[in-house]
Amino acid sequence: MLAYVRDHELHVINLSDNEPRQLTFGANGNTLGLTTHGLAEYIAQEEMDRKNGYWWSLDSRFIAFTQVDSFEIPLFQIMHQGKSSVGADALDDHAYPFAGASNVKVRLGVVPSAGGPVTWMDC
């Protein structure tokens, strides 16, 4: 089995029969980056060098994953100076948590790798 994130949702694929399965539902990631499943949020990526937001159990029966809600985070435009395009085509919008402002809301869920209901961890 191989896990991956597509369209802000966690999926697995059985490598023996190439049958993909979506495990999470309800993410509504878009240019505002509202909610994602299985992706590391900005602070985890930049400050903790954690690039993914899901983890397999030792027996491969479950996957723990983060649900990230960045609704309250303002967008910040970043100019990519290495791109060959200019103007608006060289700009990307990123949800950026400024110092002193709101952070993303993160919670941890566990889902069976065969599919099924998510169990949310209490914090």
Summary of the structure (lengths in Angstrom):
residues: 123
radius of gyration: 16.4
end to end distance: 29.2
largest distance: 49.7
contacts: 312
relative contact order: 0.20
helix: 8%
strand: 41%
